[in-house]
Amino acid sequence: MDSTIEKKMIILSCPGILRTDIDQLIKELVPRPIETPVDDVSSAPVSSCGYEIISGNSYLAALQKLRAQYTSAPDRYSPHPTLEINGNKVPRPLTLLETLEMRLARSELLDLFFYSCTGIVYLANSRMSKLIPVCSELCALPKDFKDSFLPTPYASLQGTELDLSHGVYDQLLGFDTVLSHPFWLAVFNFL
């Protein structure tokens, strides 16, 4: 992907908004009940909330803006998911599943590239990986982080382990393939 393209994050801001029309795809992919209207935003699907888009030319830049925006008006952004890091409540980017749900429910988001807090960790010298829906290491990046990857201890991280030698990777998949692909089944919490 072109590194000059500005990538985005979503911050949730408006509680109690009715969910938009949902097509058959999201009904099949997202394993949660879909209700309208939403009374309890804390347990509602992400796409039932209002949102704002935060842009940045890197993951860290977008994360910094997310943190600043949340800190400047925590009541306004109270529906946004948070994480406790070193005793502090901090906003986290949406997970890959939450971002996918939001994009499928809001057609204006389909052509945008979004960062998420979902981490994929690779075991050195192997085809093994772990999918970590909420990767606290990605959410807690320090302001001065400059590397292109985050060295992490594979064995100590909790996530869904995937053998990359099983399945098709690094190419486009059709809808039927997505519904049976190990990575996407892990994203949708079906594994």
C-alpha positions as CSV (number, residue, x, y, z in Angstrom):
1,M,0.0,0.0,0.0
2,D,1.2,3.5,-0.8
3,S,2.8,5.0,2.3
4,T,1.6,8.5,1.3
5,I,-2.1,7.5,1.7
6,E,-3.4,8.9,5.0
7,K,-4.9,6.2,7.1
8,K,-7.8,6.6,9.5
9,M,-9.1,5.6,12.9
10,I,-12.7,5.9,14.1
11,I,-13.8,7.4,17.4
12,L,-17.3,6.8,18.7
13,S,-19.1,9.9,19.9
14,C,-22.9,9.8,19.7
15,P,-24.8,7.3,21.9
16,G,-28.3,6.1,21.1
17,I,-28.3,6.5,17.4
18,L,-30.4,4.1,15.4
19,R,-28.5,1.5,13.4
20,T,-28.6,1.9,9.7
21,D,-30.0,-0.8,7.4
22,I,-28.0,-4.0,7.7
23,D,-27.4,-6.2,4.6
24,Q,-27.2,-10.0,4.6
25,L,-23.4,-10.0,4.7
26,I,-23.1,-8.4,8.1
27,K,-25.9,-10.7,9.4
28,E,-23.8,-13.7,8.4
29,L,-20.4,-12.3,9.5
30,V,-21.1,-10.6,12.8
31,P,-22.2,-13.2,15.5
32,R,-24.1,-10.7,17.7
33,P,-27.8,-9.9,17.7
34,I,-28.7,-6.8,15.8
35,E,-31.2,-4.6,17.6
36,T,-32.8,-1.2,16.8
37,P,-33.0,1.1,18.7
38,V,-29.9,0.9,20.9
39,D,-30.5,1.8,24.5
40,D,-27.3,0.5,26.1
41,V,-24.4,1.7,24.0
42,S,-21.8,-0.1,26.2
43,S,-23.1,-3.5,25.0
44,A,-24.3,-2.4,21.5
45,P,-22.6,-3.3,18.3
46,V,-20.1,-0.6,17.3
47,S,-21.9,0.3,14.2
48,S,-25.0,1.4,16.2
49,C,-23.0,4.4,17.5
50,G,-22.2,7.7,15.9
51,Y,-18.6,8.1,14.8
52,E,-15.9,10.5,13.8
53,I,-12.9,9.7,11.6
54,I,-9.4,10.5,12.8
55,S,-6.7,10.7,10.2
56,G,-2.9,10.3,10.6
57,N,0.0,9.5,8.3
58,S,1.0,6.6,10.6
59,Y,-0.6,4.4,13.2
60,L,1.1,6.3,16.0
61,A,0.0,9.7,14.6
62,A,-3.6,8.5,14.5
63,L,-3.3,6.9,17.9
64,Q,-2.0,10.2,19.3
65,K,-4.9,12.1,17.8
66,L,-7.4,9.5,19.2
67,R,-5.8,9.9,22.7
68,A,-5.9,13.7,22.5
69,Q,-9.5,13.9,21.3
70,Y,-10.7,11.5,23.9
71,T,-8.8,13.3,26.7
72,S,-10.2,16.7,25.6
73,A,-13.8,15.6,25.9
74,P,-14.2,12.2,27.7
75,D,-17.9,12.7,28.3
76,R,-18.5,13.2,24.6
77,Y,-16.6,10.1,23.7
78,S,-17.7,7.9,26.6
79,P,-19.2,5.3,24.2
80,H,-15.8,4.7,22.7
81,P,-14.0,1.5,23.9
82,T,-11.2,2.0,26.4
83,L,-8.4,-0.1,27.9
84,E,-6.6,0.2,31.2
85,I,-2.9,0.7,30.7
86,N,-0.6,1.3,33.7
87,G,-3.7,2.2,35.8
88,N,-4.9,4.8,33.2
89,K,-8.1,4.5,31.2
90,V,-7.1,5.2,27.6
91,P,-9.1,5.0,24.3
92,R,-8.2,2.1,22.0
93,P,-8.6,1.9,18.3
94,L,-11.5,-0.3,17.2
95,T,-10.7,-4.0,16.7
96,L,-10.6,-5.4,13.2
97,L,-14.1,-7.0,13.8
98,E,-15.5,-3.7,15.1
99,T,-14.0,-1.8,12.1
100,L,-15.4,-4.3,9.7
101,E,-18.8,-4.1,11.3
102,M,-18.8,-0.3,11.1
103,R,-17.7,-0.4,7.4
104,L,-20.4,-2.9,6.4
105,A,-23.1,-0.9,8.2
106,R,-21.9,2.5,6.7
107,S,-21.3,2.3,3.0
108,E,-19.4,5.6,3.0
109,L,-16.6,3.9,4.9
110,L,-16.1,1.0,2.5
111,D,-13.3,2.6,0.4
112,L,-11.3,3.9,3.4
113,F,-8.3,2.2,5.0
114,F,-8.5,2.0,8.8
115,Y,-6.0,1.1,11.5
116,S,-7.2,-1.2,14.3
117,C,-5.9,-2.4,17.7
118,T,-6.0,-6.0,16.4
119,G,-2.5,-7.4,16.4
120,I,-1.0,-10.3,14.4
121,V,2.1,-11.8,15.9
122,Y,4.4,-14.1,14.0
123,L,6.6,-16.8,15.6
124,A,10.2,-16.4,14.2
125,N,11.3,-18.9,11.7
126,S,7.9,-20.6,11.3
127,R,4.5,-20.2,9.7
128,M,2.7,-19.8,13.0
129,S,1.0,-16.6,14.0
130,K,-1.5,-15.4,16.6
131,L,-4.5,-13.1,16.1
132,I,-4.9,-10.8,19.1
133,P,-8.3,-8.9,18.9
134,V,-7.3,-6.2,21.4
135,C,-3.5,-6.0,21.4
136,S,-2.6,-3.8,24.4
137,E,0.9,-3.5,23.1
138,L,-0.4,-1.6,20.1
139,C,-2.7,0.5,22.2
140,A,0.1,1.5,24.6
141,L,2.7,2.6,22.0
142,P,4.9,5.4,23.4
143,K,4.9,8.8,21.7
144,D,8.4,8.3,20.5
145,F,7.9,4.9,18.9
146,K,9.6,4.9,15.5
147,D,10.0,1.3,14.4
148,S,8.0,-0.4,11.7
149,F,7.2,-3.4,13.9
150,L,6.9,-4.2,17.6
151,P,9.1,-7.0,19.0
152,T,7.0,-9.1,21.3
153,P,7.4,-12.4,23.2
154,Y,5.2,-14.8,21.1
155,A,4.7,-17.4,23.8
156,S,3.4,-15.0,26.4
157,L,0.7,-13.3,24.2
158,Q,-2.9,-14.6,24.3
159,G,-4.7,-15.0,21.0
160,T,-6.0,-17.4,18.4
161,E,-3.0,-19.3,17.0
162,L,-3.1,-19.9,13.3
163,D,-0.8,-22.0,11.0
164,L,-0.2,-19.9,7.9
165,S,0.7,-23.0,5.9
166,H,-3.0,-23.9,6.1
167,G,-5.1,-21.6,4.1
168,V,-4.7,-19.0,1.3
169,Y,-2.9,-15.8,2.2
170,D,-1.5,-12.8,0.3
171,Q,-4.3,-12.8,-2.3
172,L,-7.9,-11.7,-2.7
173,L,-10.5,-14.1,-1.4
174,G,-14.1,-14.6,-2.7
175,F,-17.0,-14.2,-0.3
176,D,-17.5,-18.0,0.1
177,T,-13.8,-18.5,0.8
178,V,-13.9,-15.7,3.5
179,L,-16.7,-17.6,5.3
180,S,-14.5,-20.7,5.7
181,H,-11.0,-19.1,6.0
182,P,-9.2,-19.8,9.3
183,F,-8.0,-16.1,9.7
184,W,-11.5,-14.6,9.0
185,L,-13.1,-17.2,11.3
186,A,-10.8,-16.1,14.0
187,V,-11.6,-12.5,13.4
188,F,-15.3,-13.3,13.6
189,N,-14.7,-15.2,16.8
190,F,-15.9,-18.5,15.2
191,L,-12.7,-20.4,16.2
